[in-house]
């Protein structure tokens, strides 16, 4: 997304995702993706579009955004925010490189670092489950 805002890519992003994942029926977005045309176009393609409206809500918008399906989709959105936070912890909070090529390189390295860290956690957990626990020797009271 070079020189584009979120609201300009929402529909094309869903169409690309549906090409790879035809069973995609529910999406959740941030407020930055909202526009009336985006919501209308996506509601024709999907079962549920959790796209909160910017600013003050009308009665109809408030009803739509408090429906159980909408709320459930928004709660799942926190997993995306968690992944973004994980990338920030691995270097994406500040990019010292200059230019678009440096930025892309920096993003790629942060994603790689996060994935290696995640794989390490998975391997450590797997080894901990496979290793039989040996009880620690009890210390005598002095």
Buried (B, 14 or more C-beta within 10 A) or exposed (E): EEEEEBBBBBBEBBEEEBEEEEEBEBBBBBEEBBBEEBBEBBEEBBEBBBBBBEEEBEEEBEEBBEEEEBEEBBEEBEEEEEEEEBBEEBBBEEBEEEEEEEBEEBBEBBBEBBEEEEEEEEEEEEEEEEEEEEEEEEEEEE
